[in-house]
């Protein structure tokens, strides 16, 4: 299965800044497509995001949501979530 993630974050979110470091490392170590959306500026209505950021959504090859991870997480928690 080809995995991809959509990340919803905001520039004012401290946890999102930490996540950016994890995403960079993830991109360097794994072949995974990452789409980043901004909570304030992008159309995220279809994702039904609450008020806790960041949100990482794992998707299948047909762009269907498999599961999501919400809030600040460690790099290892993200790897475990993605099962890479």
MOPAC internal coordinates of N, CA, C and O (Angstrom, degrees):
PM7 1SCF
backbone

  N    0.0000 0     0.00 0     0.00 0    0    0    0
  C    1.4539 1     0.00 0     0.00 0    1    0    0
  C    1.5222 1   109.10 1     0.00 0    2    1    0
  O    1.2310 1   120.73 1   -48.04 1    3    2    1
  N    1.2898 1   116.20 1   131.96 1    3    2    1
  C    1.4631 1   122.31 1   176.12 1    5    3    2
  C    1.5189 1   108.26 1   -81.32 1    6    5    3
  O    1.2310 1   120.82 1   -61.75 1    7    6    5
  N    1.3282 1   116.03 1   118.25 1    7    6    5
  C    1.4586 1   119.90 1  -177.46 1    9    7    6
  C    1.5199 1   110.98 1   -96.76 1   10    9    7
  O    1.2310 1   121.72 1   -34.43 1   11   10    9
  N    1.3152 1   114.32 1   145.57 1   11   10    9
  C    1.4575 1   120.48 1   172.34 1   13   11   10
  C    1.5222 1   107.09 1  -144.42 1   14   13   11
  O    1.2310 1   121.35 1   -23.15 1   15   14   13
  N    1.3233 1   115.03 1   156.85 1   15   14   13
  C    1.4508 1   119.03 1   176.36 1   17   15   14
  C    1.5188 1   110.00 1  -129.89 1   18   17   15
  O    1.2310 1   121.62 1   -31.31 1   19   18   17
  N    1.3120 1   114.51 1   148.69 1   19   18   17
  C    1.4541 1   122.11 1   170.89 1   21   19   18
  C    1.5219 1   106.00 1  -113.35 1   22   21   19
  O    1.2310 1   121.06 1   -52.07 1   23   22   21
  N    1.3159 1   115.58 1   127.93 1   23   22   21
  C    1.4585 1   121.89 1  -178.54 1   25   23   22
  C    1.5200 1   107.97 1  -112.60 1   26   25   23
  O    1.2310 1   121.12 1   -53.64 1   27   26   25
  N    1.3281 1   115.46 1   126.36 1   27   26   25
  C    1.4579 1   120.69 1   177.62 1   29   27   26
  C    1.5243 1   106.98 1  -112.33 1   30   29   27
  O    1.2310 1   121.55 1   -58.75 1   31   30   29
  N    1.3358 1   114.65 1   121.25 1   31   30   29
  C    1.4590 1   120.31 1  -176.00 1   33   31   30
  C    1.5235 1   109.21 1  -146.23 1   34   33   31
  O    1.2310 1   121.10 1     1.52 1   35   34   33
  N    1.3323 1   115.50 1  -178.48 1   35   34   33
  C    1.4647 1   120.92 1   179.30 1   37   35   34
  C    1.5248 1   109.00 1  -144.75 1   38   37   35
  O    1.2310 1   120.82 1   -28.10 1   39   38   37
  N    1.3227 1   116.04 1   151.90 1   39   38   37
  C    1.4623 1   120.38 1  -178.29 1   41   39   38
  C    1.5307 1   112.17 1   -67.51 1   42   41   39
  O    1.2310 1   119.82 1   156.27 1   43   42   41
  N    1.3104 1   117.95 1   -23.73 1   43   42   41
  C    1.4609 1   121.97 1  -178.48 1   45   43   42
  C    1.5307 1   113.01 1   -89.17 1   46   45   43
  O    1.2310 1   120.18 1  -179.10 1   47   46   45
  N    1.3097 1   117.27 1     0.90 1   47   46   45
  C    1.4587 1   123.18 1  -173.67 1   49   47   46
  C    1.5393 1   111.06 1   -96.36 1   50   49   47
  O    1.2310 1   119.38 1   -69.68 1   51   50   49
  N    1.3444 1   118.79 1   110.32 1   51   50   49
  C    1.4722 1   121.11 1  -179.43 1   53   51   50
  C    1.5345 1   113.22 1   -58.91 1   54   53   51
  O    1.2310 1   120.39 1   141.25 1   55   54   53
  N    1.3220 1   116.86 1   -38.75 1   55   54   53
  C    1.4680 1   120.58 1   178.97 1   57   55   54
  C    1.5241 1   111.29 1   -65.26 1   58   57   55
  O    1.2310 1   120.56 1   149.52 1   59   58   57
  N    1.3176 1   116.53 1   -30.48 1   59   58   57
  C    1.4696 1   121.29 1   178.88 1   61   59   58
  C    1.5274 1   110.51 1   -69.64 1   62   61   59
  O    1.2310 1   120.37 1   144.26 1   63   62   61
  N    1.3264 1   116.89 1   -35.74 1   63   62   61
  C    1.4611 1   120.96 1   177.65 1   65   63   62
  C    1.5275 1   110.34 1   -64.23 1   66   65   63
  O    1.2310 1   120.79 1   139.71 1   67   66   65
  N    1.3186 1   116.09 1   -40.29 1   67   66   65
  C    1.4666 1   120.45 1   176.34 1   69   67   66
  C    1.5253 1   109.55 1   -65.01 1   70   69   67
  O    1.2310 1   120.45 1   138.42 1   71   70   69
  N    1.3144 1   116.75 1   -41.58 1   71   70   69
  C    1.4638 1   121.02 1   179.74 1   73   71   70
  C    1.5226 1   111.32 1   -60.01 1   74   73   71
  O    1.2310 1   119.81 1   143.09 1   75   74   73
  N    1.3260 1   117.98 1   -36.91 1   75   74   73
  C    1.4639 1   120.60 1  -179.85 1   77   75   74
  C    1.5224 1   111.76 1   -56.39 1   78   77   75
  O    1.2310 1   120.05 1   141.50 1   79   78   77
  N    1.3316 1   117.52 1   -38.50 1   79   78   77
  C    1.4651 1   121.10 1   177.24 1   81   79   78
  C    1.5279 1   110.42 1   -64.54 1   82   81   79
  O    1.2310 1   120.83 1   138.11 1   83   82   81
  N    1.3269 1   116.01 1   -41.89 1   83   82   81
  C    1.4673 1   120.67 1   179.39 1   85   83   82
  C    1.5393 1   110.69 1   -65.06 1   86   85   83
  O    1.2310 1   120.56 1   140.40 1   87   86   85
  N    1.3252 1   116.53 1   -39.60 1   87   86   85
  C    1.4706 1   120.14 1  -179.66 1   89   87   86
  C    1.5160 1   111.36 1   -65.45 1   90   89   87
  O    1.2310 1   120.60 1   140.72 1   91   90   89
  N    1.3185 1   116.47 1   -39.28 1   91   90   89
  C    1.4628 1   120.42 1   177.97 1   93   91   90
  C    1.5299 1   110.17 1   -61.04 1   94   93   91
  O    1.2310 1   120.59 1   134.09 1   95   94   93
  N    1.3121 1   116.48 1   -45.91 1   95   94   93
  C    1.4634 1   121.77 1   178.32 1   97   95   94
  C    1.5296 1   110.81 1   -64.18 1   98   97   95
  O    1.2310 1   120.35 1   139.41 1   99   98   97
  N    1.3147 1   116.93 1   -40.59 1   99   98   97
  C    1.4604 1   121.96 1   178.50 1  101   99   98
  C    1.5231 1   111.03 1   -60.93 1  102  101   99
  O    1.2310 1   121.03 1   135.31 1  103  102  101
  N    1.3261 1   115.63 1   -44.69 1  103  102  101
  C    1.4669 1   121.51 1  -179.66 1  105  103  102
  C    1.5356 1   111.11 1   -63.72 1  106  105  103
  O    1.2310 1   120.72 1   144.93 1  107  106  105
  N    1.3267 1   116.24 1   -35.07 1  107  106  105
  C    1.4748 1   120.39 1   179.82 1  109  107  106
  C    1.5269 1   112.35 1   -72.05 1  110  109  107
  O    1.2310 1   120.30 1   149.89 1  111  110  109
  N    1.3287 1   117.03 1   -30.11 1  111  110  109
  C    1.4626 1   120.92 1  -172.81 1  113  111  110
  C    1.5234 1   115.48 1  -103.81 1  114  113  111
  O    1.2310 1   119.76 1   164.27 1  115  114  113
  N    1.3255 1   118.06 1   -15.73 1  115  114  113
  C    1.4628 1   120.70 1  -176.24 1  117  115  114
  C    1.5248 1   110.16 1  -137.76 1  118  117  115
  O    1.2310 1   121.44 1   -27.30 1  119  118  117
  N    1.3190 1   114.85 1   152.70 1  119  118  117
  C    1.4563 1   121.09 1   177.17 1  121  119  118
  C    1.5244 1   108.28 1   -92.06 1  122  121  119
  O    1.2310 1   121.10 1   -90.62 1  123  122  121
  N    1.3172 1   115.50 1    89.38 1  123  122  121
  C    1.4569 1   120.70 1  -178.87 1  125  123  122
  C    1.5240 1   109.01 1  -140.66 1  126  125  123
  O    1.2310 1   121.16 1   -43.56 1  127  126  125
  N    1.3115 1   115.39 1   136.44 1  127  126  125
  C    1.4650 1   120.46 1   179.08 1  129  127  126
  C    1.5222 1   108.87 1   -82.10 1  130  129  127
  O    1.2310 1   120.69 1   -49.17 1  131  130  129
  N    1.3249 1   116.29 1   130.83 1  131  130  129
  C    1.4603 1   121.94 1  -178.96 1  133  131  130
  C    1.5290 1   109.20 1  -121.46 1  134  133  131
  O    1.2310 1   120.91 1   -57.88 1  135  134  133
  N    1.3253 1   115.86 1   122.12 1  135  134  133
  C    1.4557 1   122.05 1   175.04 1  137  135  134
  C    1.5202 1   107.54 1  -110.60 1  138  137  135
  O    1.2310 1   120.80 1   -55.02 1  139  138  137
  N    1.3237 1   116.08 1   124.98 1  139  138  137
  C    1.4650 1   120.49 1  -179.04 1  141  139  138
  C    1.5277 1   109.81 1  -107.06 1  142  141  139
  O    1.2310 1   121.47 1   -48.61 1  143  142  141
  N    1.3317 1   114.80 1   131.39 1  143  142  141
  C    1.4587 1   121.44 1   177.36 1  145  143  142
  C    1.5251 1   108.87 1  -123.14 1  146  145  143
  O    1.2310 1   120.99 1   -35.61 1  147  146  145
  N    1.3214 1   115.72 1   144.39 1  147  146  145
  C    1.4538 1   121.25 1   179.17 1  149  147  146
  C    1.5272 1   109.97 1   -94.95 1  150  149  147
  O    1.2310 1   121.25 1   -50.61 1  151  150  149
  N    1.3134 1   115.21 1   129.39 1  151  150  149
  C    1.4631 1   122.85 1  -178.51 1  153  151  150
  C    1.5281 1   112.10 1   -54.98 1  154  153  151
  O    1.2310 1   120.33 1   142.05 1  155  154  153
  N    1.3212 1   116.97 1   -37.95 1  155  154  153
  C    1.4657 1   121.27 1  -175.13 1  157  155  154
  C    1.5235 1   114.49 1   -90.66 1  158  157  155
  O    1.2310 1   119.74 1   154.51 1  159  158  157
  N    1.3310 1   118.11 1   -25.49 1  159  158  157
  C    1.4623 1   119.60 1  -169.71 1  161  159  158
  C    1.5247 1   115.19 1  -115.97 1  162  161  159
  O    1.2310 1   119.46 1   161.24 1  163  162  161
  N    1.3208 1   118.64 1   -18.76 1  163  162  161
  C    1.4640 1   120.58 1  -179.04 1  165  163  162
  C    1.5284 1   110.83 1  -102.68 1  166  165  163
  O    1.2310 1   121.19 1   -20.55 1  167  166  165
  N    1.3183 1   115.32 1   159.45 1  167  166  165
  C    1.4646 1   120.85 1   178.71 1  169  167  166
  C    1.5314 1   108.58 1   -79.83 1  170  169  167
  O    1.2310 1   121.05 1   -79.32 1  171  170  169
  N    1.3262 1   115.59 1   100.68 1  171  170  169
  C    1.4667 1   120.48 1  -176.77 1  173  171  170
  C    1.5296 1   111.78 1  -113.60 1  174  173  171
  O    1.2310 1   120.26 1  -171.25 1  175  174  173
  N    1.3186 1   117.11 1     8.75 1  175  174  173
  C    1.4628 1   122.06 1  -175.24 1  177  175  174
  C    1.5266 1   112.29 1   -54.28 1  178  177  175
  O    1.2310 1   119.91 1   139.66 1  179  178  177
  N    1.3232 1   117.78 1   -40.34 1  179  178  177
  C    1.4733 1   120.93 1  -176.92 1  181  179  178
  C    1.5274 1   112.69 1   -66.46 1  182  181  179
  O    1.2310 1   120.18 1   163.22 1  183  182  181
  N    1.3389 1   117.26 1   -16.78 1  183  182  181
  C    1.4655 1   120.53 1  -178.44 1  185  183  182
  C    1.5213 1   113.24 1   -88.10 1  186  185  183
  O    1.2310 1   120.16 1   172.71 1  187  186  185
  N    1.3362 1   117.30 1    -7.29 1  187  186  185
  C    1.4602 1   121.87 1   177.40 1  189  187  186
  C    1.5338 1   111.66 1    50.40 1  190  189  187
  O    1.2310 1   121.26 1  -125.70 1  191  190  189
  N    1.3218 1   115.20 1    54.30 1  191  190  189
  C    1.4572 1   122.10 1  -179.16 1  193  191  190
  C    1.5208 1   108.94 1   -84.40 1  194  193  191
  O    1.2310 1   120.70 1   -45.71 1  195  194  193
  N    1.3020 1   116.27 1   134.29 1  195  194  193
  C    1.4628 1   120.38 1   176.95 1  197  195  194
  C    1.5143 1   110.17 1   -80.75 1  198  197  195
  O    1.2310 1   120.74 1    36.10 1  199  198  197
  N    1.3109 1   116.19 1  -143.90 1  199  198  197
  C    1.4623 1   119.64 1  -177.49 1  201  199  198
  C    1.5236 1   112.65 1  -108.57 1  202  201  199
  O    1.2310 1   119.84 1  -168.69 1  203  202  201
  N    1.3174 1   117.92 1    11.31 1  203  202  201
  C    1.4560 1   121.29 1   177.84 1  205  203  202
  C    1.5210 1   109.87 1  -108.70 1  206  205  203
  O    1.2310 1   121.07 1   -54.52 1  207  206  205
  N    1.3258 1   115.56 1   125.48 1  207  206  205
  C    1.4585 1   121.78 1  -177.76 1  209  207  206
  C    1.5181 1   109.32 1  -121.52 1  210  209  207
  O    1.2310 1   119.91 1   -17.68 1  211  210  209
  N    1.3063 1   117.77 1   162.32 1  211  210  209
  C    1.4599 1   128.90 1    -7.85 1  213  211  210
  C    1.5256 1   111.71 1   -77.88 1  214  213  211
  O    1.2310 1   121.45 1   -12.73 1  215  214  213
  N    1.3366 1   114.84 1   167.27 1  215  214  213
  C    1.4567 1   122.33 1   176.14 1  217  215  214
  C    1.5313 1   107.31 1  -123.78 1  218  217  215
  O    1.2310 1   121.05 1   -51.57 1  219  218  217
  N    1.3277 1   115.60 1   128.43 1  219  218  217
  C    1.4585 1   121.68 1   176.14 1  221  219  218
  C    1.5207 1   106.95 1  -114.35 1  222  221  219
  O    1.2310 1   120.38 1   -57.41 1  223  222  221
  N    1.3173 1   116.88 1   122.59 1  223  222  221
  C    1.4630 1   121.94 1  -178.31 1  225  223  222
  C    1.5234 1   108.73 1  -113.67 1  226  225  223
  O    1.2310 1   120.80 1   -60.67 1  227  226  225
  N    1.3244 1   116.07 1   119.33 1  227  226  225
  C    1.4587 1   121.95 1   176.23 1  229  227  226
  C    1.5152 1   108.33 1   -85.75 1  230  229  227
  O    1.2310 1   120.75 1   -48.90 1  231  230  229
  N    1.3379 1   116.17 1   131.10 1  231  230  229
  C    1.4696 1   121.14 1  -176.91 1  233  231  230
  C    1.5255 1   110.79 1  -124.09 1  234  233  231
  O    1.2310 1   121.35 1   -25.72 1  235  234  233
  N    1.3364 1   115.03 1   154.28 1  235  234  233
  C    1.4545 1   120.25 1   175.68 1  237  235  234
  C    1.5265 1   109.95 1   -88.76 1  238  237  235
  O    1.2310 1   120.90 1     4.08 1  239  238  237
  N    1.3207 1   115.88 1  -175.92 1  239  238  237
  C    1.4670 1   120.01 1  -176.49 1  241  239  238
  C    1.5247 1   113.51 1   -65.99 1  242  241  239
  O    1.2310 1   119.87 1   163.69 1  243  242  241
  N    1.3415 1   117.85 1   -16.31 1  243  242  241
  C    1.4631 1   121.96 1   178.19 1  245  243  242
  C    1.5277 1   112.37 1   -99.28 1  246  245  243
  O    1.2310 1   120.52 1  -166.15 1  247  246  245
  N    1.3250 1   116.62 1    13.85 1  247  246  245
  C    1.4582 1   123.73 1   178.10 1  249  247  246
  C    1.5269 1   113.00 1    68.85 1  250  249  247
  O    1.2310 1   120.33 1  -156.69 1  251  250  249
  N    1.3317 1   116.98 1    23.31 1  251  250  249
  C    1.4559 1   121.65 1   176.72 1  253  251  250
  C    1.5233 1   109.67 1   -91.99 1  254  253  251
  O    1.2310 1   120.86 1   -40.61 1  255  254  253
  N    1.3170 1   115.95 1   139.39 1  255  254  253
  C    1.4599 1   120.06 1   179.31 1  257  255  254
  C    1.5234 1   110.88 1   -68.77 1  258  257  255
  O    1.2310 1   121.18 1   -48.86 1  259  258  257
  N    1.3247 1   115.35 1   131.14 1  259  258  257
  C    1.4606 1   121.51 1   175.38 1  261  259  258
  C    1.5251 1   109.00 1   -96.03 1  262  261  259
  O    1.2310 1   121.21 1   129.34 1  263  262  261
  N    1.3339 1   115.29 1   -50.66 1  263  262  261
  C    1.4672 1   121.11 1   178.87 1  265  263  262
  C    1.5128 1   108.72 1  -164.11 1  266  265  263
  O    1.2310 1   120.74 1   -10.00 1  267  266  265
  N    1.3459 1   116.20 1   170.00 1  267  266  265
  C    1.4596 1   120.41 1  -179.56 1  269  267  266
  C    1.5206 1   111.23 1  -138.25 1  270  269  267
  O    1.2310 1   122.29 1   -25.00 1  271  270  269
  N    1.3257 1   113.23 1   155.00 1  271  270  269
  C    1.4564 1   122.81 1   179.08 1  273  271  270
  C    1.5264 1   106.65 1  -122.69 1  274  273  271
  O    1.2310 1   120.46 1   -50.35 1  275  274  273
  N    1.3312 1   116.72 1   129.65 1  275  274  273
  C    1.4649 1   120.57 1  -174.19 1  277  275  274
  C    1.5199 1   110.09 1  -122.94 1  278  277  275
  O    1.2310 1   121.16 1   -45.23 1  279  278  277
  N    1.3251 1   115.38 1   134.77 1  279  278  277
  C    1.4518 1   121.08 1   175.83 1  281  279  278
  C    1.5206 1   112.79 1    95.62 1  282  281  279
  O    1.2310 1   121.42 1    -2.49 1  283  282  281
  N    1.3316 1   114.88 1   177.51 1  283  282  281
  C    1.4628 1   121.02 1  -178.08 1  285  283  282
  C    1.5173 1   110.51 1   -70.39 1  286  285  283
  O    1.2310 1   120.76 1   -51.62 1  287  286  285
  N    1.3253 1   116.15 1   128.38 1  287  286  285
  C    1.4614 1   122.30 1  -179.04 1  289  287  286
  C    1.5191 1   109.43 1  -133.94 1  290  289  287
  O    1.2310 1   121.22 1   -24.56 1  291  290  289
  N    1.3205 1   115.26 1   155.44 1  291  290  289
  C    1.4573 1   119.98 1   175.76 1  293  291  290
  C    1.5314 1   109.34 1   -76.89 1  294  293  291
  O    1.2310 1   121.29 1   -14.98 1  295  294  293
  N    1.3224 1   115.13 1   165.02 1  295  294  293
  C    1.4665 1   119.76 1   177.59 1  297  295  294
  C    1.5240 1   110.13 1   -58.05 1  298  297  295
  O    1.2310 1   120.12 1   136.88 1  299  298  297
  N    1.3285 1   117.37 1   -43.12 1  299  298  297
  C    1.4648 1   120.91 1  -178.89 1  301  299  298
  C    1.5263 1   111.49 1   -64.68 1  302  301  299
  O    1.2310 1   119.96 1   142.55 1  303  302  301
  N    1.3215 1   117.69 1   -37.45 1  303  302  301
  C    1.4674 1   120.24 1   177.42 1  305  303  302
  C    1.5326 1   110.59 1   -63.74 1  306  305  303
  O    1.2310 1   120.41 1   143.22 1  307  306  305
  N    1.3127 1   116.81 1   -36.78 1  307  306  305
  C    1.4685 1   120.50 1   178.46 1  309  307  306
  C    1.5303 1   109.91 1   -68.28 1  310  309  307
  O    1.2310 1   120.16 1   136.01 1  311  310  309
  N    1.3251 1   117.30 1   -43.99 1  311  310  309
  C    1.4668 1   121.15 1   177.90 1  313  311  310
  C    1.5248 1   109.96 1   -59.93 1  314  313  311
  O    1.2310 1   120.26 1   134.31 1  315  314  313
  N    1.3246 1   117.11 1   -45.69 1  315  314  313
  C    1.4594 1   121.15 1   179.27 1  317  315  314
  C    1.5347 1   111.02 1   -61.68 1  318  317  315
  O    1.2310 1   120.77 1   138.96 1  319  318  317
  N    1.3157 1   116.13 1   -41.04 1  319  318  317
  C    1.4686 1   121.57 1   178.72 1  321  319  318
  C    1.5209 1   110.93 1   -62.00 1  322  321  319
  O    1.2310 1   120.61 1   137.49 1  323  322  321
  N    1.3257 1   116.43 1   -42.51 1  323  322  321
  C    1.4651 1   120.69 1  -177.88 1  325  323  322
  C    1.5211 1   112.44 1   -79.62 1  326  325  323
  O    1.2310 1   120.78 1   162.94 1  327  326  325
  N    1.3189 1   116.12 1   -17.06 1  327  326  325
  C    1.4704 1   122.04 1  -179.03 1  329  327  326
  C    1.5074 1   111.69 1    54.67 1  330  329  327
  O    1.2310 1   120.64 1  -134.98 1  331  330  329
  N    1.3421 1   116.38 1    45.02 1  331  330  329
  C    1.4676 1   120.96 1   178.12 1  333  331  330
  C    1.5131 1   110.48 1   -93.83 1  334  333  331
  O    1.2310 1   120.10 1   180.00 1  335  334  333

